[in-house]
Amino acid sequence: MLLFTSSPVKLTFSPTKAFVSDALNLHHSFPRPLSPSSSSCLSVKSISTNSFACNLTHSPTQKYVYPDPIPEFAESERQKFKAELFQKLSEDVDEFGDDLDEVVAVCAQIFSEFLHKEYGGPGTLLVEPFTDMMVALKKKKLPGAALAARASLLWAQNYVDKDWDVWNSTLK
């Protein structure tokens, strides 16, 4: 029989034979740590012939650091974004009319700033630049702010991380 209690954990064995050992190796299947940047350690100390005190400690390990933005990638992605956003939004001429070029320019400028300053690869795409697009378009009283911001976000979700992976795979 093996009994677990609250921290520190006390293990009690009821073996059929007397348990004579100063060391005990435990293979455990505790739940994964809450954070991917931490690990668990189980230490066991003998209290008596068949009881052990165990301490489960949780210690941080090295954190993953995202790479810095790559200016060449940012510029290439900005150009692709601008061309494809223009194509997408031009399908809705009634919404944007003569302001289409300016709407695309505002979105491309904000997206470019994000790519140059903050985007460091998969896992670093944020929502803020797209909300900033909507706010900027509304401040300038340009039409279709929500539509343009949403189209920009959907484009980024579909292409930016993949394009980053392709860009960096050609560097190796």
N, C-alpha and C positions, 0 to 999 in steps of 0.2 A: 504494500500500500504506500502511496506517495501523497502527502498532504501539503497543500500550499496555503499559506496565510498571508496577511498583509505585510507590507514592508517593515523591517527587513523580513525577507521570506524565510520561513522555517520549514525545512523538509524533514519529514519523519518517515523512516522506513520501518516496515515490519517484515523483515526477511525471515525465511524459514531457517536460515542459518545465521549465526552471529556475523555481523558485518564488521570486519576488522580492516580498516584502511585509514590512513591519514590524508589521503587525497581522493578526490571524487571528480571525475570528468562528467559534465552534464552536456548533453546535446539538447538544445532547447528550440522550441518553435514559438517564441513570443511574437506578438504582433509587431509589424515593422515600425520603426521609429516614426514619430509624427512628421519629422522633417527629413528630406532626402540628404540634408547636410549634417546628419548626426548618426551616432551608432550606439549600440547597447553593449554593456559588458556585465557578465555575471561572475561574481567571485563567491567562493564557498569556503567556510571555515568550520571545522569540526567542533561541535559542542560536547558530544558524548559519543558512545559507541554507535548509536543509531540516529543521532540528530545532528543537523547542520544548520548554521545560520548563513543565509545567502543575501548578498547585496546586489541589487540590479542598479547599475549606474548608467546614466545617459550622458554621453559626451559629444560635443560638436566635433565634426571633422572639417577638413578644408572645404570652403564654399566654392562653387563654380563661379568663375568670373567671366562675364560675357566679353567678347572682343570689342575693341573700339570700332566706331563707324568707319567705313572705307569711303573716302571722298569720290573715288572713281566709280564705285558701285552706286553711290548715292546719285551722282549725275546721270549715269546710264539709266537707272531706275526712274528718275524724275522724267527723263525724256520719253521713256516707254509709257509711264503713267499718264503724262500729258496727252500723248497721241491717242491712247486707248480711251481715256476719259472723254476727250473731245468726240471721238467716234460714238461712244455710248450715249452721251448727252445729246448729240446732234439728231438722234432718233426721236427726240421729243422737242421739235422745233417750236411747237405751240407754247411750251413752258418757258423756254429760254430766249427765243426770238433773237434780236440783235445783240443781246448781252452774253451769248454763249462763250465768245472768246475771253471776255473778262472773268466770267465764272470759272472757266478752266484755268486761267492764269492765277487766280486767287488760290484755288485748290492746289495747283502744282507748286506754288511758292511755299505754302504751309507744309505740304508733304515733303518738299525738298529740304526745308529747315529741319524737320524731324529726322529725315534720313541722314543728314550731315552731322547732326548733334547727338542723336539718341539711339538710333537703330543699330544694334550690334549683332544681328542674326536672329535665327528662330528663337522665339520666347521673349523677344523684346518689342514686338509690335504692340503699340499702345492705342487706346481709344482717343486720347486727348487731341491729337492733331485733327481728327475728323470732327470732333465737337467744335474745335477752334475754327474749322472751315465753315461750319454752319453759322457760328456766331459772326465771323468776319463777313460772310455773304449777306447776312441779315443787316449788319451795321451799314454796309454799303448799299442796302436796299436793292440787292440783286435778286432776280427771280430764282425759284427752285432751290433754295438753300438746303432744305432737308433732302431733296432728291439727289442733289450733287454730292452732299456729304455721305449719304448712304451708298451711292454708286462708288465713291472713292474708297470707302471702308470695305465694301465687298470685293473690289478689285485688289486691294492690298491683302486681304485675307486669302485670296486665291493665288496670288502671284509672288508677293515679296519674299516670303521665307523660301519658296522653291527657287526663285531667282538667285537668292543669296547662296543657297547650296550649290547651284550650278556655277555661279561666279567663283566660289571658293574651291570647287573641285577642279577647275581648270588651272588654278594657281599651283597645285601640288605636282 
